[in-house]
Amino acid sequence: MKIVAIGLGMLMGWGAMSAQDTRTVTEPVIPKACVVLKAGLVATPDSNGGRLREEDEGKLDTQRIQAAMDTCMAGMAVELAMDGGKNAFLTGPLDLRSGVTLLIDKGVTMFGSRDPKVYDIPPPLDYTEGDQHEVVCGTSLPRPGQFGQEAQITQTAQIRRGGCRPLISAMNVTNAAIMGDGTIDGRGYAKLLGKDFSWWEMARKAEPKNDIYYSTRMIVASHADGLVLYRVRLQNSANYHVSVGQTNGFTAWGVHLLTPVDKKLDARNTDGIDPGNSSNITIAHSWIDNGDDNVAVKANVQHMSVLDNHFYTGHGMSIGSEATGDAFLLVDGLTEDHTTSGIRIKSNVTRGGYDHDLTYKNICMRGVANPIAISPYYTNQTTEGFVDPGYKGTKIPDYKKIVLANIVSETAGDVQIAGIDDAHRTEITLNNVVVKGIAAGQVHLAFSDITLAGKGANFDVSKGNNVKVMGGPMR
């Protein structure tokens, strides 16, 4: 199976060729192992996807896994394998190495430690608040001020130093990888050692007042050119699953994200895959089912392809809220089943900017409350309102050259296409965009230039606040 990163836009007959990963991306190949590490623990099945015995919680495999990766030759893998009935590893933070693959065999689960202390980042050398470092990972504190007041947020960050290391880091490496048909489990549902709450409960408790809380993420990459995730299952992440920054070339292929495994539980801020300040990104043939944005494109991402994926519970295919400098995005072949939003571009005047050349095509949705949500009204909520919240700021969202083609929502939902003012109008082309059963009151338009191409849309785009319509006719 092969994805050719040029020419996909030609399928629709218009210029989407630059709106994608500029690489030629092919299905990854699992390398040979330099060493095989045998599991020493047993995970018993339960509703959360597997559980360790309480007496095994201190038996960390961190040192032997890290030592194996540190000494493995580039181009080879450190393989985590079963040993008879033993099928589990337990680890604290790990660092990927250049050219080395962490390979997790089918049937093996690598669990993240429940001890918040192992994720704590030590304070800098000038720390003078006492001889004993205060552990902050697994804690929270009030945030001064209100949403959008960056100076006060910075002041709060100085109250506590340090923070949380991710479970897996890919920092200043090239061609590192995580592969295999096994599982990485962050155990966001589980009570932290020494605490009466879980990672997820801490996050939800912090939400009403937008408190700062210190949690670990599953995979964080920075300056990690050529990073690959292949076939691995990521579940029950404590916070974001995959954050990628300052990276040229990242591929996620055939990856399964499932958080929470137990759908009766609540997993706040468990984004799926979030690239930022990066280029040449491909997410292909993957299944993402999580507690926040399925994919969230952060600031300054260019040349990204999202191809032939399935999204389930989550907030949809998102750009933002740090939406500035994002360009040349292609989403082609996406199924969204009961996500809160489908195509979502979210920002506001405290964090937005110029985003352009965004192409979405061949997308099918079911049970999506907001099939199209292009909004400059973001208020840190799951979905955006339909009126300007009146924030003050100079980072103005400005959405241009957006194309939606062959988009079908099988169930009715709200459509929002909005710019913030006449100087920052949203420019969009609609071709065969269908939201079945949509009512007139579910269409929310403002400061938009809408071009109807081909079959246009099945809803009226002529009414709204300062809307200009070109082309047609509408059906």
C-alpha positions, -999 to 999 in steps of 0.1 A, spaced: 0 0 0 14 34 -10 5 70 -5 19 93 -32 21 127 -16 17 145 -50 -13 143 -72 -40 135 -47 -57 169 -53 -61 160 -90 -89 136 -81 -112 166 -77 -98 185 -106 -86 216 -87 -54 228 -72 -51 209 -39 -17 195 -49 2 218 -26 -22 212 3 -5 181 17 26 164 29 53 170 3 70 136 10 62 103 -7 49 83 23 48 45 22 38 19 47 65 16 74 85 -16 78 92 -31 112 130 -35 116 149 -65 131 154 -65 168 188 -58 184 175 -72 217 143 -89 229 132 -80 264 109 -105 281 79 -94 301 81 -99 339 46 -90 349 11 -102 343 -18 -80 334 -53 -95 340 -82 -84 318 -107 -59 331 -130 -32 318 -102 -7 314 -81 -30 292 -59 -47 317 -48 -43 353 -16 -50 373 -15 -65 407 -11 -39 435 21 -56 447 37 -51 413 33 -13 412 69 -7 422 85 -32 398 95 -7 371 111 -18 339 122 17 330 159 12 335 162 -20 314 141 -6 285 160 26 285 194 9 286 184 -13 257 174 17 236 206 36 246 228 8 233 207 -4 202 222 3 168 203 27 145 180 9 121 171 -18 147 144 -23 173 142 -30 211 114 -56 212 91 -61 242 79 -96 241 57 -120 262 73 -147 283 48 -175 287 19 -160 306 38 -128 315 25 -101 292 32 -67 308 59 -41 314 57 -12 338 76 20 332 82 56 340 95 81 314 115 68 285 136 86 259 136 74 223 169 74 204 178 82 169 172 54 144 159 31 171 124 15 172 105 6 203 87 -25 192 58 -38 213 46 -73 203 10 -83 200 -4 -93 234 21 -71 253 10 -40 272 35 -14 284 18 4 314 27 39 326 35 41 363 8 55 386 34 72 407 34 110 399 68 115 414 85 96 385 72 121 360 83 152 379 107 176 363 133 187 387 135 225 393 163 245 376 196 251 394 185 285 407 156 270 427 157 287 461 124 278 477 138 253 500 162 223 500 134 199 493 120 200 458 82 202 458 67 175 436 42 192 413 32 164 390 -2 152 401 -12 185 416 -31 216 407 -35 252 417 -58 282 409 -50 303 378 -49 340 384 -71 361 361 -93 350 333 -91 332 300 -68 350 275 -48 371 299 -13 358 291 7 379 315 -12 365 345 -8 330 332 29 336 330 28 349 366 11 317 377 37 295 359 64 311 381 46 300 413 56 264 407 87 253 388 91 221 370 62 200 357 56 166 343 77 145 319 58 126 292 57 88 294 77 87 261 99 115 248 114 120 213 136 150 218 164 160 193 163 127 175 159 116 139 141 85 125 129 72 159 98 50 159 73 32 180 58 1 163 41 -32 168 6 -46 175 9 -43 213 -4 -16 236 8 14 255 -16 22 284 -13 54 303 -38 44 330 -54 78 332 -84 62 350 -63 48 379 -58 64 413 -24 79 416 -1 64 442 -4 85 474 -35 103 460 -73 98 462 -78 108 425 -68 98 390 -52 119 363 -86 123 346 -104 132 379 -77 159 385 -82 173 351 -120 175 353 -119 191 388 -96 218 374 -120 227 346 -147 249 362 -122 276 372 -96 268 345 -71 259 372 -36 249 362 -30 212 367 2 191 362 -3 159 342 18 136 321 13 132 283 18 99 266 42 108 237 58 142 232 82 149 203 103 179 196 129 182 169 121 146 160 124 146 122 113 113 107 93 101 137 71 71 129 42 55 148 30 23 132 2 -1 142 6 4 179 -24 9 202 -24 38 226 -50 38 253 -61 55 285 -37 83 281 -35 106 311 -36 137 289 -27 142 252 -17 110 234 7 124 208 22 160 207 46 167 179 65 200 177 94 215 157 95 184 135 99 180 97 84 146 88 61 127 111 40 97 101 13 79 120 1 48 101 -24 22 112 -24 35 148 -53 28 172 -61 54 199 -88 44 225 -93 66 255 -112 58 277 -114 21 271 -143 20 296 -168 43 280 -185 49 313 -155 70 324 -146 106 316 -112 115 301 -108 152 298 -81 167 276 -71 134 260 -64 148 225 -54 122 199 -26 136 177 -16 172 179 11 186 156 24 221 160 52 242 145 59 213 122 58 204 85 53 173 64 29 154 85 9 123 75 -18 106 96 -31 76 76 -53 45 80 -58 51 118 -86 49 143 -89 76 169 -115 74 197 -107 97 226 -119 124 250 -110 156 232 -99 166 196 -93 135 176 -67 155 156 -59 191 166 -36 211 143 -18 236 165 0 268 153 23 269 123 17 235 107 23 233 70 20 205 45 -1 179 63 -21 150 50 -49 132 69 -58 102 48 -83 74 51 -90 76 89 -118 68 112 -127 91 141 -151 81 169 -159 99 202 -139 131 203 -142 166 190 -134 159 154 -109 171 128 -97 204 144 -75 233 136 -68 254 167 -74 269 191 -38 282 185 -47 287 149 -21 308 131 2 300 103 -15 267 94 -14 261 57 -16 234 30 -37 208 48 -54 180 30 -80 158 47 -92 131 23 -112 100 31 -125 105 67 -153 88 86 -166 105 117 -190 87 139 -205 106 169 -177 132 172 -190 165 186 -178 184 155 -168 172 121 -147 199 103 -137 223 130 -115 254 128 -115 272 162 -98 303 175 -104 338 188 -88 372 188 -63 363 216 -47 334 197 -56 334 160 -40 344 128 -38 337 91 -47 301 80 -50 291 44 -51 264 17 -72 239 37 -88 212 17 -114 187 31 -129 161 8 -146 127 8 -158 129 44 -188 110 58 -203 118 92 -230 103 114 -243 116 147 -222 147 145 -238 177 163 -217 203 144 -207 189 110 -190 222 100 -177 245 126 -155 273 112 -154 299 140 -135 328 154 -155 326 186 -136 300 206 -143 302 244 -124 271 256 -155 250 254 -162 217 236 -182 235 209 -183 272 198 -212 295 202 -227 313 173 -221 349 183 -189 369 190 -180 366 228 -165 401 227 -129 392 236 -102 418 230 -70 410 213 -48 416 183 -43 380 171 -72 380 147 -84 347 131 -83 350 93 -94 319 73 -87 318 35 -88 293 6 -109 267 23 -124 239 1 -150 214 12 -159 188 -14 -180 156 -12 -189 161 24 -220 142 37 -235 142 71 -261 115 74 -277 133 104 -288 169 109 -265 193 128 -254 229 130 -232 245 102 -212 275 112 -190 295 87 -179 328 102 -152 354 100 -147 379 129 -152 412 109 -152 426 74 -114 429 74 -111 392 82 -136 374 61 -137 337 59 -133 325 23 -146 290 15 -157 269 -15 -185 243 -12 -189 215 -37 -214 187 -29 -217 195 8 -248 177 22 -262 178 58 -293 156 57 -323 170 75 -307 204 83 -331 231 93 -327 268 83 -321 277 119 -291 254 120 -271 275 95 -250 302 111 -231 325 88 -212 358 93 -185 378 74 -180 350 49 -173 348 11 -189 316 0 -183 301 -35 -207 274 -46 -189 250 -71 -204 220 -88 -233 208 -67 -228 235 -40 -246 227 -8 -280 214 2 -286 243 27 -291 280 20 -260 301 24 -275 334 12 -287 345 47 -265 356 75 -245 386 88 -226 402 59 -224 371 37 -214 371 0 -223 342 -22 -207 335 -56 -214 307 -81 -243 283 -79 -270 275 -83 -277 260 -49 -298 229 -48 
